[in-house]
């Protein structure tokens, strides 16, 4: 346990809070079994002698690689140790190449490969793909990147860009990522057969199996530079061995304890107690500690003082208090006063709940932005807040969620069938469309999607997760929710019990009746499978309508429904339709009672016609306690 070359994982169990949030997993227990078997002497097949092994044979070592492989294959020997009559996969011999320090082949089977001019240190490394054939390297498939050396990680990790660059399409595995912030259940691809090479080509090691993980820290401002080394006297002699910062090289790999050779410390430079120190690893020098010059950074913001005018007319850099107000009374002669009369001005809004400033702004945006499309449906903008931050690029987050969704759907064929049927209905009705290419630096947002099952209806509803955060912000954070326009459920039910004939109805796909302006649709992009087949690759689409999951969608839909029922009507029956929609609807459900069946049929038929004509909105599922037939 004291030897840092061995990893000992106690497999601590998550806390009770973590167990409620994440799927519990069993800790991994690793055992190493040592087998002592008598070693049988092997003869050199070239000289028919047991005085030396084939791997130590000078004649064999002088032969070309192709001839060596042919000789090993003819004699049924191991390609790893060159001695035993077993396969390389079953080889139990401990071998180490004296040229490249690889444990996959002995020195006799080392192949010289071309190198490129790269540098070393805590800086970019060169990865080459060796996955197609363990006996043939492909140095032309290389990638320059920064690598983190982390002895606290028990596995080596790689970001999605690494897997995409080398076209790794391996099946995803689920795993639990444990850190100081808790346990995260996620999924990712695996890759093996890669070589990591120092920037100058002097060192090369085989990478262990890599797991896809985008939680690798990506703080490039902490990458040390030659200037940092020259600033500290005890590091100046290694300044020329640290390469300049390369902004085109991303941080793609994290090497853990499963590649212990990369952690070996060959040399070091130590200063005073508060100074950074440097270590020389196999791939070059790294600087550990506070690497900022003078512990200071260039400011990214500029502070300005705004001059305000106070209520007394005096200028000040202090902001006036918004809660300060003064009440002035208009005095009249005592003879003109009539106490108790006209103290307050009465308006039509008396007795109603007042809207907030943001709600007033939302209604203003809706009143000016609602317009009809060629299909007859209303189109409305996304109500962005006037002061909001720019949304970050959350494509990677949406991609990970889409891949996890594919894994879950494959495990549940019935859920997959219903999910794909729901999406097919969206595409056929024109509620979603293929996403067009984005312009340079164009702001966009990707909505992760998931399904919610209704336990009684055995029906799935696809939800667009507008609350998913990326870098601390979500789409709902920058949208105005709008006022609560939903009627009181108690009030609707009390009015529903008033008359003899009761009628209920429903608005078909309430939110999908209202389209989104085309200029706002790139904020509703999502990833789905080509041709609606989860076995195909993921492509980009975008929603054309307001979606279930956006915080303003209920207010937008209710506003549009009332606008369709109440605009441009003056007849008595049309006024009754307006009153029905305004007072007898709870979201998309109508509950109304009337004195007789004839009145009920008349008002429901008229409501159907008005909503269809003015907003292309379909009212269906009409039911009543009266047996009189409703005309189609």
N, C-alpha and C positions, 0 to 999 in steps of 0.2 A: 504493500500500500504506500510505502514511502518512495517507490521508484516512479518518477514522472513518466517513464517510458510505457507504463502500463495504466490502462484506464479502469477504474473501479467505480461502477455505477450502483449506488445503493437502491435506486429505483424508489425514491420517496414518493409516498402517495399524496395526491392533491388534497387540499383542504376541503371541508364540507361545502364551502361556497363554490369552489372550483368544480366539485363533483356534480353540483346542481346545474352548473352552466355548461360543462363539457362532458363528453362521453368518457366514462372511466376506462382506463387501460391498465393492463398489468405491467409492472416494471420488468424490464428485460434482465435476465440473469445470464451472465456469460461464464462458461467454465472452459478451462484449458486442460486437456488430458494429455499426459506425457506417456508415450508407448515405448517400452524398451524391448526391442527385438534384435536377435543376433543378426549382424550384418553379413550377408553373403558376399564373398569376394567376387568382383566382376572382372571379366577378362576384356582386354582391348581387342576388338574384332579385327583390327588392322594387323596386329603383331601376334595374336593368339597367345597372349601372356597375361598373367595376373600380377605382374610386377608394377604395372601402372594402369590407371583408369583411362577410358577414352577421353574424358574431359581434360586430362593432363597430358595426353599424347601430343608431341610436337608435330608429328606428321599430320595429325587430324587438325590441329590448330592452324596449320599453314594452308589448308585447303580453302577454296572459295565457299561462301555460305551455301550456295545451291548444292554443291557436292556434299557438304556436311549433312544437309537435310536429307539428301538421297540415301546416304550411308546409314543414318539413324533410322530412316523409314524401312530400309531393307532388313535391318537387324532387329526391328521391333522395339527400339529403345525409346526412352523418354526424351522429349525435346527440351525439358527443363534442366535435368541433371546430366543427361547424356549417358547414364550408366544402367539404371534399372530397366527391366522389361515391364513397364507399366506406362499408362498415359500421363501426360503432363498434369491433367486435372486431378489425378489420384496420387501425384508425387508427394511424398512426405519429407523429402530431403530439404534441408535448409541450404539454399544457394544464395550467393551474392556476387554480382558481376563487379570485378575490380575496376572496370572502366567507367560504368555509368551508375554504380551502386544499386542496380535493380535487383529485386529478389524474384523476378519472373524467369530469369535465365542465368546460366552460368557464364563465366568469362569466355569460354570457347564458342558460345552461340551469340556473342555480342556482334551487332551490325553497326558499322559506321554510317552515320547519316549526315546530310548537309546541314549546316547551321547558318543563321542569319545574324546580322549585327544588332544585338539587343543589349540592354544594360541590366544591372542588378540592384537589389536593395528592396525597400518597401515601396515598390513602384511597379510599373507594368511587367507582367510575365507573358510568355507566349505559350498558348495551349494548342496542341495539335491533336487531330482526331485519329485514334488508332482502333476504333471500334469495329471496323469492318473485317479486319483480319489481324489477329495478334502477332503475325509474323511479318506484316507489312505496315510501315508507317506512312502517313500522308501529310508531310510538312507543308504542302501547299494549302491545306485547310487549317489555317492558323488564325488566332485572334489575340490581339494585344489588349491587356486589361490590368487593372490594379487588383491585388489579392490581399485579403486580411488573414493574418496568422493569429489564431485564437486557441490557446491551450485550454480554455474553459468549455469548449465545444467538443462533444464526443463524436461528431460526424462532420464531414465536409459538405458544404452547401454551395449551390450556384443559383444565380438569378435566372429568370425566364429568358432574358436576352441570350444567355449562353446556350440554352437548349434550342432556341429558335435559330440561332446563327448556324449551328451544326445540324439542323433539321432532325432533332431527336424527337421521335414520335412514340416513345415507349408508353405503355399503359400506366396511368397514374396509380399511386399507392397512397393510402391514408396514414398519417402519422401525427403524433402529438409533439408540439414544440414547447419546451419548458424553458422559462426564463424568469427573471426576478419579478416580472409583471404578471406571472401566472402561467396557466396552461392554455395553449391554443390548438384546437383540433383543425387540421388542414390536410391538403392533399397536394401531390406533386409528382413529376416524372423522375425517373432514375437514369443515369448515364454512367458508363464505364468505358475503359479502354483509352483514356486520354493521357497525354504526356504534358507535363508542365516544364517549361524551359526558362532559364534566367534570360534577362534582356541581352546579355552579351553572348549567350549560347554556351557558356562554360559549364553550366550545371543543368541536369535534366533528370527528372524523377517521374515515375508513373503515379498518376492520381488514383486514389481509391474511388469507389462508387460514389457518385455525386447525387444529391437529392435536391430537387427544385424547391427553392424557398426565396421569397421576395422580402423577407424580414431582415435581410442582411443590412447592416448600417451603411448608409450612402452619404457620409459626411466628407466630401472631398476637400473641404477647407482645412481638415486636420492632416492632410498628406504633407509630410515634411519636404523641404526643398533644399538645394545647396545653400541658399541664403540663410536658412535657419541654422545649418551647421556652422557657417562662417561667423554667425553672431555669437556663438559660444566658443570660448577659447579651447576647451577640452575636446571639441568636436571638429575643429578646423582641419585637422589632418585627414579627415574622411569626407570633406565637403565635395571633392572631385569625384567620389565614388557614388554619390547620390544624384540621380538624374533630375533634370528640370521637370517641373510639373507639366504633365501632358493632359490638356483639357479634353482631348478626343478619346482618351482611354477611360472607360467606365470601371467602376468597382463591381466585379462580377462573381468573385469566388471568396469563400471563407474556408480556410483549411483548418481542420480540427485535429484532435489527438489520434484519429485513425490514419494520419500520415505523419508519424512522429519524427521522421527524418527531417522534415521541413522546420522543426522547432529546435533543432540542435544549435546551441550557442557556441560559435567558434572563436569569437573575440568580443571585447566590449570596451566602452569608454565611459567612465563615471566622473562626474563633477561634484560640486558641493551639494548639500542636502536638498536644495530646492531647484536644482538645474535638471533639465532632461538628460537622459543617458542613452547610449546607443549600443546595440548588439549586432554582431555580424552573424547572420544565419547562412544557410547553404545558398540562398538566392541573393544575398547581399546584405547591406546594412539597413537597420530600422532604427528610428528615433522614438523613444518612449518618454512621455511626459508632456508638459505644456510647451508646444512648439511655436506659440505666437511670439513675434518679435516684440520684446518689451511688454509682453502680456497685454497688448492693445490691438484692436481691429479698426479698420477704416469704417466710418459710420455709413450706414446704408440709407439714413433718413436725414432730412434737413428740417430744422425747427425754425418756424417763423412766428412772430408775434402779431396778432390781429388786433386792431384798434376798434373798440366798441364805443358807442355813444350811450351814456347812461340816461335815465329818465329826466335828470335835471339838466341835460345838455352837455355835460362835461365828458370829454374823451377819456378812455381808460383802456389799458391792455387787459384788465380783468373782465371776465365774461359776466354780464348782468344775470342775476338770479331769475330763472324762468317762472318761479313760484311767487314772485313779488308783484302785487297788484294794488291799485288804489281805487276806492269807490268814491265817486263824486255824486252828491245829491243836488238836484235842481230845486232850489227854494222858491216858493211863491208866497204871496201875501196870505196871511192866516185865513182871510175870508174865502180864498180860492180852494182851501183844503177841504176834502170830504173823506174822512178817515174810513178805511175799509173798502174803498172803491178804486179800481184801476191801479192798485199798487204794483201788480205785475202785468206785463203784456201777455195775453193768451195767444197761443199758436196751435196749429193742427198737430204738432208733435208732442203736445202735453200728454203725459201719461205713458209715453213710450220710452224704451231704453235708448239712450243716446249712443251714437257710434263714436269710436275712438278716431284719432287723427289718421291712423293707418287704415282703418276701415273706410273712412271718407275718401282716402286716396285710392283704395281698391275700387270703390264704386265709381269714382271718376274715371279710372282706367277702363272699367267694363263699359260704362256709358259711351265713352268715346271710341273704344276698340271693337265692340261687337259689330260684326258685319256678316251679311249673307254670302254664301258661296254659290257656285253654279248648280250644285246639287240641291239647293234649298235649305241646307243645314246652316246653322249659325257657326261662325268662327270667332274665336276670342284669343287675345294674347295671353302669354304667361305673365302674371302680375309680379314682376320683379320689384324688389325694394329699391327706393331711390338711391340709398347709400348702401352698397353691398360690395363685398370683395369679389375679385375675379376667381372663377372656379378653376381648380387645378385639373390636370389631366389624370383621370381615374380609369383609364383604359385597362391597365394591368389588374386593378381590383375587380373590374367587371369580368375580365377574362378568367381569373381564378374562380369567381363565383359560377360562371357558365360551365367550367370544367367540372366543378363539384356537382352542379346540377345534373350533368350528363351521367356521372357516376351513380347518383341517387336514382335517376330514372331507369338505368340499366338494372338496378336491383329490384325494381317494382314495375313489371310490365303493364299492369293495369293503370298505374299512375302515368306511365309514359304514354299510353294510348289516349287517355283523357287530356293530358297536357298538350299533345300534338294536335288533337282535335280542336282544342280551344284556340291554339295559335293558327291553325288552318282557317278557322272562322274569321279571325282578325284580318288575315291577309286577303281572303276572298271578299270581305266587306269593305276593303280599302281603308281600314283603320290603321294599317301600318304599311310602310313602303321601304324598298331598298334605300339605304342611306347613300347620298351622293358623296363624291370626294370632298374633303375639307380644304378650305383655302389656308394659306400660310398664316400661322398664329391665330387661326379662328377659334373662338371660345366654344367649347362643347361640353357635354356631360353624358356619361353612359349609365343607364339604369340597370342594376342587377335585377333579376326576376326570380320569383319562387312561387310555388303553388300552395293554396290553402284549401283543404277538403272540408266540405260541409258534412258533418256526421250523419244527418238525417236524410239529406238529398243524395248522398253519394256522388256529389258533383264537385269538380275542382274549379277554383277561381284563381286566375293568374294575377299576381300582385307585382307591380313595378316598385321596387324598393327605393323610393325617393329620399328616405331617411338615412341611407348608407353614407357614412362619412369617409372622406379621403382628405388627409392632412387637416383633420379637425373641422371640416365643413361638408355639408350635404346640400342637395338641390333645395330641399325644404327650408334650409336656413336662409336662403337668399330670395325666397318667394313670400309674398304677403298671403297670409291664410284667408283673409277676408272676414266679413262679419258673419255671425251665426244667424243665417236666414231660416233655419229649420224651425218649424212650428213646434209648440209645446205638445208632447205626446199626450199628456193628460187632457189638454184642451181639445185636441183632435178626437180623442175617444169619447169625451163628454158630449160633443156635438154629434158624434156618430150614433149615440143612443137616443137622440132627441125625437126623431120621427119614426113612422111605422115601417117604411121600405128602406132597407139598408143595402148599400152598393159598395163594393171594393173594386179597385183597378190598379194596374201597375204600368209604369213606363218602361218600355223595353230598352235595356242597355242605356241607362240614364246618362252616364258620363260620356259614352261613345257617341252620343248624338251631337256633341259640341266639338268642333274641330279646333286645332291650334294653328295660329298664323304660321305660314311657311317659314318666315324668318326666325321663328322660335323653335322649330322642330329639331334642330341639332342639339338641343338640351334634353331631348327625349330619345336619344340613340340607345340601342341595346344590341346584344350579341345573341344570335340564334343560329341554328344549324341549316345549312344549305338544303333546299328542297324539303324542309320540315322533317329531315331524317337525322336522328341524333348520332348516327354513325358517320355523317359527313362533317366537313370542316365548318368552323364557326365563321359567319359573315356578319356584316353590320347592317342593321335596319334602324328605322326610326318611327316612332308613333306619330300619327297624324291627328289624333284626338286627345282630349284630356283624359288622363289615366287614373285608375284606382290606385292610390298610393301618394299622389301629389296632395299636399295639404290644402291648396286652394280649390281643388276639383269640386268638393261639395258646394261651395259658395258659387262657383262659376256655373254649375249645372242648375242650381236653384234659381239663380238670377236669369239664366237663359230660358228656363221653363216658364217663369212668370212673365218674361218679356214676350214669349210666343203667345201666351194666353191673353195678355192685357193690352198690347200695342194695337192701335188703329182700329178699335171697335167701339161702337156707340149704342148698338141696339140693347134692349133689355136682356135678351138671352145671352148675348156676348158678355154683358156685365156679370151675369150669373156665372158664366164660365170663368171669368177673371176671379170672382170671389171664391169659387170652388178651388181653383189652383192655389190661391193665396192663403186660404184658411183651412182647407180640408185635406191638404197633402202633408204627409210626413216623409220627407226626402222624395222617394220615387213611388210611394204607395198612397193611393187615394182612398179615403174612408168618409163616406157621406151618407146621410139619410134624408129621405123626402117623404111627403105625405102619401103619395100613391105611385104605382108602377109607371103610369103614363108620364108623370113629371120626371121620374128617374131615367126612363129611356130617353126622353127628349134632351135632358141636360148632359147625359153621358155621350149620346150620339153627337151633340154639338161640340162637346169638348174634344172628342176624337177628331172631328173635322177641322176645328180651329188649330189644334196642335200640329196636325199633319200639314195644313196649308201654310202656316206661318213659321214652322221650324222643322218640317219633315220629321216630326217626333211621333212615334207610334205608341198609342195606348192600347194595352191588351190585358188579358187575364181578368175580364170583367165578370164578377160574381155577385149574386144577390140572394136575399132570402125570399124573393118573390119568384113564383114559377112562370111568370109571363116571359115569353121569349124575346130576347134582344135581337133586333134586326142586324144582319151582317152589313 
